[in-house]
Amino acid sequence: MCDYSLAHLPNRLAVRGEELVIHKFATQALGLASARRTLKEFLFPSTVPAVCVPPGAQLLLWDMPAPLQRLLEVNAVEAVTFVQKSAESFIYRDAVRFANGQEVLLQSLRRRQRVTVLSLCRVEIDEEIGAAEAGQEIRSPKGLRVLLSR
């Protein structure tokens, strides 16, 4: 849920519909943090809590850098699944998996890159896809139309 490098930082669980960003923490590791900051967090960056996401959560990843788009054969905005690449200690393991099967560690993403939490588990997305197949429109929690591929 939260990479080992963020374990000693203040942290909390993500919320469906929440807007997150890739943040560089005091440990120099990249992880997820809320896009909204309090005055205390602006004044004292070490108080920014890491936002933990469970494996299997569905995210919308925005602003993919062009070199990564080419390398991974993905678009600037992609629906991804949050995964942990390993259970080993002392290695970065938090990653995202694209629909084409490619995976990339959070450490390889760009600081301040935006992430929207679509769901914390696959079941919520499957229910929305079922509703869409029945003729209902799929919208992300922020009201954006989202095209998801299985």
Secondary structure, 3 states (H helix, E strand, C coil): CCCHHHCCCCEEECCCCCEEEEEECCCCCEEEEECCCCHHHHHCHHHCCEEECCCCCEEEECCCCHHHHHHHCCCCCEEEEEEECCCCCCCCCEEEEECCCCEEEHHHCCCCCEEEEEECCHHHHHHHHHHHHCCCCCECCCCCECCCCC
